[in-house]
């Protein structure tokens, strides 16, 4: 089976991982307009204010997507 998830926010990542949990062999693609790695949008204010650096807004859920065979690509 092939799966296409639109959006690489927390919900999209959670959906991809849930699918992987049920379908170990399926092709999973998460499509996003973002060019960089997934990040937590609510923390953008902290980045802009200088409270954290770029690594501080990274989405921890996204660290092992490639290891799980989940492809993240831009549209």
PyMOL commands that set and color helices and strands:
alter all, ss='L'
color gray80, all
select helices_A, chain A and resi 10-22+41-48+54-57+60-62+66-68
alter helices_A, ss='H'
color red, helices_A
select strands_A, chain A and resi 2-6+27-32+70-74
alter strands_A, ss='S'
color yellow, strands_A
deselect
rebuild
show_as cartoon
